[in-house]
Amino acid sequence: MAKMVGLVVGLAMLGYCSLVAGRVVGASDPDFVPLYVFGGSRGDSGNNNYLDTTVKADSPPYGIDSPTGHPTGRFSNYRNLPDFISVALKLPQPPLSYLSPQLTGERLLYGCNFASGGAGILNDTGIRQGNIIRIPKQLLAFQQYKKKLAAVVVGGTKQAERLVINKGLFLFAVGSADFTDNYYSPPFSARASQHTVPEFVDLLVSELSKYLLRLYDLGARRMLVIGSSPFACWPAQLATRGGAGADECDPELQNAASLFNSQLNRMAQQLNDRFGYVFAVVANSAALSIDIRNNPGAYGFIETKKACCGQGPYNRLGQCTPASNLCSNRDEFLFWDSIHTTDRDTGFFAESILSGPAHVVFPMNLNSMLALKQDI
């Protein structure tokens, strides 16, 4: 089996190795799909390690269940969503973070991760988090990446665009921080004083749509938009809005998340109609989280309200640090820290994105989207 896996990966590599200048003159269609990641901490695979910010996952026990047991910059005990999606796309390795010094040569061909923990759709989201890469800068970084890519691909810009950029999958995971670290940010929120929740949701979706259209102009042809995380049920929210011992998700935040996710579906349909093919699918992790909370045993979870890593009652307070309380049975926990879910939950979400039900992924699952023979 190991030899067969190695053979498959080797064959997949052939299509891309022929693209790299200095190796083989000419180019062929790739056998795997590049991945481009934008957004906040759910996608960040290490960019924030290189930044002066309070939002970091560069110290233990982050990464405790990774092969090395060391932090990788992912806000997880092991993998994040891009890691799981990368396997489905047959990538030899997940795309590197944009700021990684290893992002050179063939590694450019796998795509790139621009996500930065703390980033939101709006520029005033995350202003207290220090130096993070906000979405406009992520898009600028993508343009710089395209120049680096064109420099190593035989045929330059035209071939890089056709064989790497246009063939890629663009993952955009953002929105939760705009609610928790902006609209509902205590003790005062300027946004809440300016907008009702429906108005704020309309603003977020409008701005996000502009970013997606900009990425289309830059070569994106397939988009996976990740809706809001289950922030109404985060251990951090249960502690701050419901009290340390609260068990129920905050209904106001649930309504906001539901409205946001439904509007994302509407946005995707409008974009798909505009382009005449399935340009965007939307995945709703909050919907899956509700399924898990209602029937945790079906997924193998025992604890859905307490964080595995944290401080205070139910580990719901503060950040996950070497001094935190840490559970030993991480596969039984829905939440890793006060706002991020465990590797196991992320794996379930990835499965739902790939082949899951309509209430989790709209208008079709990712496998169906990738299988479509579309003129893009």
Secondary structure, 3 states (H helix, E strand, C coil): CHHHHHHHHHHHHHHHHCCECCCCCCCCCCCCCCEEEEECCCCCECHHHHCCECCCCCCCCCCCCCCCCCCCCECCCCCCHHHHHHHHCCCCCCCCECCCCCCCHHHHHHEEECCCCCCCCCCCCCHHHECCCCHHHHHHHHHHHHHHHHHHECCHHHHHHHHHHCCCEEEEECCHHHHHHHHCCCCCCHHHHHCCHHHHHHHHHHHHHHHHHHHHHCCCCCEEEECCCCHHHCHHHHHHHCCCCCCCCCHHHHHHHHHHHHHHHHHHHHHHHHHCCCCEEEECHHHHHHHHHHCHHHHCCCEEEEECEEECHHHCECCCCCCCEECCCHHHEEECCCCCECHHHHHHHHHHHHHCCCCCEECCCHHHHHHCCCCC
